[in-house]
Amino acid sequence: MRSAPEYRVAIEEKAGTVEDKAVQAYETTINRARELQVANTWTQQTLVALNKLRRKAWPLQKDAKSYVEDMVVSSPPAVNLDGSSIKPPVPAEVSTPPTSVPPPPPATR
């Protein structure tokens, strides 16, 4: 029977092997996505997973969109010469006729 420290070391070695395989698979995924110029939710989730396993090698970067949203200050409201605010025009409603799908032709035998 193994002692607790020996068992812990054996588990950590096994976990390290599994973790290394996961990192290798994630890195392959990211490299292939970059090669194919794919960026989507799945590539983002892969980068997050890589960051959890290897923070120094795979730091998370802020998305450009969220960076702009965080940094850009909204423009001041438009005002008339008397200081009253100008409200944007309300777009006119466009009525579209209802579309109906014609029934399928009768079945012929």
C-alpha positions as CSV (number, residue, x, y, z in Angstrom):
1,M,0.0,0.0,0.0
2,R,1.3,3.4,-0.9
3,S,1.7,6.3,1.6
4,A,-0.3,9.5,1.1
5,P,2.8,11.6,-0.2
6,E,3.7,8.9,-2.8
7,Y,0.1,8.7,-3.9
8,R,-0.1,12.5,-4.2
9,V,3.1,12.6,-6.3
10,A,1.7,9.8,-8.6
11,I,-1.6,11.7,-9.1
12,E,0.2,15.0,-9.8
13,E,2.4,13.3,-12.4
14,K,-0.6,11.8,-14.1
15,A,-2.5,15.1,-14.0
16,G,0.5,16.9,-15.4
17,T,0.6,14.5,-18.4
18,V,-3.1,15.1,-19.0
19,E,-2.7,18.8,-18.7
20,D,0.2,18.8,-21.1
21,K,-1.9,16.9,-23.7
22,A,-4.7,19.4,-23.2
23,V,-2.3,22.4,-23.7
24,Q,-0.9,20.7,-26.8
25,A,-4.4,20.2,-28.3
26,Y,-5.5,23.8,-27.4
27,E,-2.3,25.2,-29.0
28,T,-2.9,23.1,-32.2
29,T,-6.4,24.5,-32.3
30,I,-5.3,28.1,-32.0
31,N,-2.4,27.7,-34.5
32,R,-4.8,26.1,-37.0
33,A,-7.4,28.8,-36.4
34,R,-4.7,31.5,-37.0
35,E,-3.6,29.7,-40.1
36,L,-7.2,29.6,-41.5
37,Q,-7.8,33.2,-40.1
38,V,-10.7,32.0,-38.0
39,A,-11.8,34.1,-34.9
40,N,-15.0,33.2,-33.2
41,T,-16.5,32.2,-29.8
42,W,-14.7,28.8,-29.9
43,T,-11.3,30.3,-30.5
44,Q,-11.9,32.8,-27.7
45,Q,-12.9,29.9,-25.4
46,T,-9.8,28.0,-26.4
47,L,-7.6,31.1,-25.5
48,V,-9.4,31.4,-22.1
49,A,-8.7,27.7,-21.4
50,L,-5.0,28.1,-22.5
51,N,-4.7,31.1,-20.2
52,K,-6.0,29.1,-17.2
53,L,-3.4,26.4,-17.9
54,R,-0.4,28.6,-19.0
55,R,-1.0,32.2,-17.9
56,K,2.5,33.4,-18.9
57,A,2.6,31.8,-22.3
58,W,-1.0,32.6,-23.2
59,P,-2.0,36.0,-21.6
60,L,-5.5,37.1,-22.5
61,Q,-5.8,40.2,-24.6
62,K,-8.7,42.6,-24.5
63,D,-10.9,42.6,-27.6
64,A,-10.6,45.7,-29.7
65,K,-14.4,46.3,-29.6
66,S,-14.6,46.2,-25.8
67,Y,-11.4,48.3,-25.6
68,V,-13.1,51.0,-27.7
69,E,-16.3,50.7,-25.8
70,D,-14.4,51.1,-22.5
71,M,-12.3,54.0,-23.6
72,V,-14.6,56.1,-25.9
73,V,-16.6,58.7,-24.1
74,S,-20.0,59.5,-25.6
75,S,-20.4,62.7,-27.5
76,P,-22.2,65.6,-25.8
77,P,-25.9,66.1,-26.6
78,A,-26.8,68.4,-29.5
79,V,-28.4,71.7,-28.3
80,N,-30.1,74.7,-30.0
81,L,-28.7,78.2,-29.6
82,D,-31.1,78.8,-26.7
83,G,-29.6,75.8,-24.9
84,S,-32.6,73.4,-25.4
85,S,-31.6,69.9,-26.4
86,I,-32.3,68.7,-29.9
87,K,-34.1,65.4,-30.1
88,P,-33.2,63.0,-32.9
89,P,-35.9,62.5,-35.6
90,V,-38.2,59.6,-35.2
91,P,-37.9,57.3,-38.3
92,A,-41.1,56.9,-40.2
93,E,-42.7,53.4,-39.9
94,V,-42.5,51.5,-43.1
95,S,-45.5,49.2,-43.6
96,T,-44.8,46.1,-45.4
97,P,-47.6,43.9,-46.8
98,P,-47.9,40.6,-45.0
99,T,-46.2,37.8,-46.8
100,S,-48.1,34.6,-47.1
101,V,-46.7,31.3,-48.3
102,P,-48.9,29.7,-50.9
103,P,-50.2,26.3,-50.0
104,P,-48.4,23.3,-51.5
105,P,-49.8,21.8,-54.6
106,P,-52.1,18.9,-54.1
107,A,-50.4,15.5,-54.1
108,T,-50.8,13.5,-57.2
109,R,-50.6,9.7,-57.3
